[in-house]
Amino acid sequence: MQQELVNQALDLNSAIQPTAGLAPSDSALLDAYSQAVVGTAEKISPSVVKIDVAQATRNRSGEQRERQGGGSGFVFTPDGLILTNSHVVHDAVRIHVSLPDGQHRFPAHVIGDDPATDIAVIRIDAPNLIAAPLGDSQKLRVGQLAIAIGNPYGFQYTVTAGVVSALGRSLRSYSGRLIDDVIQTDASLNPGNSGGPLVTSDGHVVGVNTATIMGAQGLCFAIGINTAKFVATKLLRDGRIRRGYIGVEAQTVPLHRRVVRFYDLAQESGVVVAFVTEGSPAQRSGLREGDVIISLDNQPVAGVDDLHRLLTEAKVGVSSQVVILRGTEKRELSVVPEERNGD
């Protein structure tokens, strides 16, 4: 009997060994997550800066006053170009940028800002700057790790981590224009983190943090880096954005594979029209809510970023051919974009 009890005890011990072995595995998974966040923060934080701004305002009696404000930004070229939000630096009379070490502070000037996308480019004259590597926001997937980094106090960067909770969102900018194709994340934004980078686990910037909605359980938003790169290029060249306007609110959507194969399309996504502005070029052309734009002047439109890039100043006043899917039917419409500045 005693030997039988011993054997049963040995059998029980061997049975629970695999279960006990799960603990190191769980620990390893947590370590991998932590290492991804730590590694990304250490890679990007030398590029993240604090921005202090003085803006001219008037009180009720009409007297001019200065209002202090600020936010974050990040260096994206070694010669001192910094991306941030337009609302951080718009109408600034003075701008100063503090580097992550908290010991170096430089005056900055605005290269250009675009309230319509809440993107601005400023420049400082400083040595030995480290540029953050820019990624591709078109390749983001829901559920992907997202890390928001800011420098609200100028002495030490702050980091929050979460996931990409939605893509293709729309967000109204402070100028009143709807920003399309915005990234939604649950990586919370601390005060002063506007303009900082949203980063993936491989250390590439995929968005510019722009807003948080506290009443909606901390939903946070970032402008896709593809949009930011396009806007920055225009601002560096012209100092402002001149863009064609057709009058639609839209978002990126996947196309059914059967539709892609049937029409032999070059892309697997398009832009669905969510709203058509009354009296706009889109309404005059016959565009309707629910139409999916797949090309403009023979150029594929795989997302809202593509539509923004194609609606340049060269399109203003010129008849353009828009190919759409209405249900499963492919149609071609003519639209004449109007000029819409970035205000």
C-alpha positions in Angstrom: 0.0 0.0 0.0 2.8 2.4 0.9 4.6 1.7 -2.4 1.3 2.3 -4.3 0.9 5.7 -2.6 4.5 6.6 -3.5 3.9 5.7 -7.1 0.7 7.8 -7.2 2.6 10.8 -5.8 5.3 10.4 -8.5 2.6 10.2 -11.2 1.0 13.4 -9.8 4.3 15.2 -9.6 5.1 14.3 -13.3 1.6 15.4 -14.3 2.0 18.9 -12.9 5.5 19.5 -14.2 4.3 20.9 -17.7 1.9 23.2 -15.9 4.6 24.6 -13.7 6.7 25.1 -16.8 4.3 27.7 -18.1 5.5 30.4 -15.7 8.9 31.0 -17.4 7.1 31.1 -20.8 4.6 33.8 -19.5 7.5 35.7 -18.0 9.4 35.6 -21.3 6.4 37.0 -23.2 6.2 39.9 -20.8 9.9 40.5 -21.1 9.7 40.6 -24.8 6.9 43.2 -24.6 8.9 45.3 -22.2 12.0 45.0 -24.2 10.2 46.2 -27.3 8.9 49.3 -25.5 12.2 50.0 -23.8 14.2 49.5 -27.0 11.9 51.7 -29.0 11.9 54.5 -26.4 15.7 54.5 -26.2 16.0 54.6 -30.0 13.6 57.5 -30.6 13.8 59.6 -27.4 17.0 61.4 -28.5 15.0 62.9 -31.4 12.0 64.0 -29.2 12.0 67.7 -28.2 10.0 70.1 -26.0 8.6 73.1 -27.7 7.8 76.3 -25.8 5.7 78.9 -27.5 4.6 82.5 -26.9 1.4 83.5 -28.8 -0.1 86.9 -29.1 -3.7 87.2 -27.8 -6.1 90.1 -26.9 -8.1 90.3 -23.7 -11.7 91.6 -23.5 -10.6 95.2 -23.4 -8.6 94.7 -26.6 -5.2 94.9 -25.0 -2.5 92.6 -26.5 -1.2 89.9 -24.3 1.1 87.0 -24.6 -0.1 83.5 -23.9 2.4 80.8 -23.0 1.9 77.3 -24.5 3.8 74.4 -26.0 4.0 70.8 -26.8 6.3 68.2 -28.2 8.0 67.5 -31.6 10.6 65.3 -33.1 13.7 65.9 -35.3 13.3 64.3 -38.7 16.4 65.6 -40.5 19.9 66.0 -39.0 20.0 69.7 -40.1 17.4 70.7 -37.6 13.9 70.2 -39.2 11.3 69.3 -36.6 7.8 67.9 -37.1 5.0 69.0 -34.7 1.4 70.0 -34.6 0.2 73.1 -36.3 -1.9 74.0 -33.2 1.3 74.0 -31.1 3.1 76.7 -33.1 0.3 78.5 -35.1 0.5 82.3 -34.7 3.6 82.1 -32.4 5.6 85.2 -31.8 8.5 83.2 -30.2 9.4 79.6 -30.2 12.1 77.8 -28.2 13.1 74.2 -28.5 14.6 72.2 -25.6 16.6 69.0 -26.5 16.0 65.8 -24.5 19.1 66.4 -22.2 17.3 69.4 -20.7 20.5 71.4 -20.9 20.3 72.8 -24.5 17.6 75.3 -25.6 17.5 76.9 -29.0 15.3 79.5 -30.8 13.2 78.1 -33.6 11.3 79.5 -36.6 8.4 78.2 -38.5 9.1 76.8 -42.0 5.3 76.4 -42.6 2.2 75.1 -40.9 -1.0 73.5 -42.2 -4.0 73.8 -39.9 -6.0 71.6 -42.2 -3.9 68.6 -41.3 -2.5 69.9 -38.0 1.0 69.5 -39.2 3.8 72.0 -38.9 7.6 72.1 -39.7 9.9 74.2 -37.6 13.7 74.5 -37.7 16.5 75.0 -35.1 20.2 75.6 -35.7 21.8 73.0 -33.4 24.7 70.5 -33.8 24.7 66.7 -33.5 21.0 66.2 -33.9 19.6 62.7 -34.2 16.8 62.2 -36.8 14.0 59.8 -36.0 13.5 57.2 -38.8 10.1 57.6 -40.5 8.0 54.5 -41.3 4.9 53.8 -43.5 1.5 54.4 -42.0 -0.2 52.6 -44.9 1.2 49.3 -43.6 -0.3 49.7 -40.1 -2.7 47.0 -38.8 -5.3 47.1 -36.1 -3.9 45.5 -33.0 -0.3 46.5 -33.7 1.8 47.8 -30.8 1.8 51.6 -30.7 4.2 53.7 -28.5 3.5 57.4 -27.9 6.6 59.4 -26.9 6.6 63.1 -25.8 8.9 65.6 -24.0 6.4 67.8 -22.1 8.8 69.0 -19.4 12.1 69.2 -21.3 14.1 67.1 -18.8 13.0 63.6 -19.5 10.9 61.9 -22.2 7.6 60.2 -21.3 6.4 57.0 -22.8 3.0 55.3 -23.0 2.2 52.1 -24.9 -0.9 50.5 -26.3 -2.2 49.2 -29.6 -3.5 50.6 -32.8 -7.3 50.4 -32.0 -8.6 51.7 -35.4 -7.5 53.0 -38.7 -9.2 55.3 -41.2 -10.8 57.6 -38.6 -11.7 61.2 -39.2 -11.0 64.0 -36.8 -11.9 67.6 -37.1 -8.9 69.9 -36.8 -9.0 73.2 -34.9 -9.3 75.0 -38.3 -12.7 73.2 -38.8 -11.6 71.0 -41.6 -12.0 67.2 -41.2 -8.7 65.4 -41.1 -9.1 62.0 -42.8 -7.3 58.7 -42.4 -6.3 59.3 -38.7 -4.8 56.6 -36.5 -6.7 55.8 -33.3 -4.8 54.3 -30.4 -5.2 53.6 -26.7 -1.6 54.7 -26.0 -2.6 57.6 -23.7 -1.3 61.1 -24.4 0.1 63.1 -21.4 -0.3 66.9 -21.2 2.2 68.5 -23.5 2.7 65.4 -25.7 0.9 66.9 -28.8 3.3 66.8 -31.7 5.3 63.9 -30.4 5.8 60.7 -32.4 3.7 57.6 -32.5 6.1 54.7 -33.0 6.0 51.0 -33.8 8.0 48.3 -32.1 10.6 48.4 -34.8 11.5 52.0 -33.9 9.9 53.8 -36.9 7.6 56.8 -36.6 4.2 56.1 -38.1 2.2 59.1 -36.8 2.2 62.5 -35.2 0.2 62.6 -31.9 -2.4 65.3 -32.2 -5.4 64.9 -29.8 -7.1 63.0 -27.0 -10.7 62.8 -26.2 -10.9 62.4 -22.4 -14.6 62.0 -22.3 -14.3 58.9 -24.6 -12.2 56.8 -22.2 -8.9 58.3 -23.4 -9.2 57.7 -27.1 -6.1 59.2 -28.7 -5.4 60.1 -32.3 -2.3 60.6 -34.5 -1.9 62.0 -38.0 -0.4 59.2 -40.3 3.2 59.8 -41.1 2.5 59.4 -44.8 0.3 62.5 -44.7 2.9 64.3 -42.5 5.7 63.5 -45.0 3.6 64.8 -47.9 2.6 68.0 -46.1 6.2 68.6 -44.9 7.5 68.3 -48.4 5.1 71.0 -49.6 5.8 73.2 -46.7 9.5 73.0 -47.3 9.0 73.9 -50.9 6.3 76.6 -50.7 5.9 77.4 -47.1 2.1 76.6 -47.3 -0.2 74.1 -48.9 -2.2 74.8 -52.0 -4.5 71.9 -52.6 -7.3 70.9 -54.9 -10.7 70.5 -53.2 -13.6 68.3 -54.4 -15.8 68.4 -51.3 -15.9 64.9 -49.9 -15.3 63.4 -46.5 -13.8 60.0 -46.9 -11.9 57.1 -45.5 -9.8 54.1 -46.6 -11.6 50.8 -47.1 -10.5 47.4 -48.4 -11.9 46.1 -51.7 -13.5 42.7 -52.1 -11.0 40.3 -53.7 -13.5 39.4 -56.4 -13.9 43.0 -57.4 -10.2 43.5 -57.5 -9.8 40.4 -59.8 -12.8 41.2 -61.9 -11.6 44.7 -62.8 -7.9 43.8 -62.6 -7.2 46.6 -60.2 -3.7 47.6 -59.2 -4.6 47.9 -55.5 -6.7 46.1 -52.9 -8.2 49.2 -51.2 -9.9 52.4 -52.2 -11.6 55.5 -50.7 -15.2 55.4 -49.7 -17.2 58.7 -49.8 -18.8 59.2 -46.5 -20.3 62.7 -47.2 -20.6 65.0 -50.2 -20.6 68.8 -49.5 -23.5 70.6 -51.0 -22.5 72.7 -54.0 -19.0 71.2 -54.2 -17.2 69.9 -57.3 -17.9 66.3 -56.1 -21.7 67.0 -56.0 -21.6 68.6 -59.5 -19.8 65.6 -60.8 -22.4 63.2 -59.6 -20.4 61.6 -56.8 -22.6 60.1 -54.0 -22.2 58.8 -50.5 -21.1 55.2 -50.6 -19.1 55.5 -53.9 -15.6 54.1 -53.7 -12.9 56.1 -55.5 -10.3 53.8 -57.0 -8.4 56.1 -59.3 -7.9 59.8 -60.3 -6.6 60.6 -63.8 -5.4 57.0 -64.2 -3.5 57.0 -60.9 -4.5 54.4 -58.4 -6.2 55.6 -55.2 -5.5 53.1 -52.5 -6.2 55.4 -49.6 -7.0 58.9 -48.5 -3.3 59.7 -48.5 -3.2 58.9 -52.2 -6.2 61.2 -52.8 -4.5 64.0 -50.9 -1.3 63.6 -52.9 -3.1 63.6 -56.2 -5.3 66.7 -55.5 -2.4 69.1 -56.0 -2.5 72.7 -57.2 -2.0 71.4 -60.7 -5.5 69.9 -60.6 -7.2 73.2 -59.7 -9.6 74.2 -62.5 -8.7 71.3 -64.6 -11.2 68.5 -65.5 -10.1 65.2 -63.9 -11.3 61.7 -64.5 -12.5 59.9 -61.3 -13.1 56.2 -61.5 -15.4 54.9 -58.9 -17.2 51.7 -57.8 -20.9 52.1 -57.2 -21.9 48.8 -55.7 -20.1 46.4 -58.0 -20.4 48.7 -61.1 -17.4 50.6 -62.3 -18.1 54.1 -63.5 -16.1 57.1 -64.7 -17.0 60.7 -63.7 -15.5 64.1 -64.5 -14.7 66.5 -61.7 -13.1 69.9 -61.7 -11.3 70.5 -58.4 -11.3 74.0 -56.8 -8.5 75.6 -54.8 -8.7 75.1 -51.1 -5.9 76.5 -49.0 -4.7 74.8 -45.8 -6.7 77.1 -43.4 
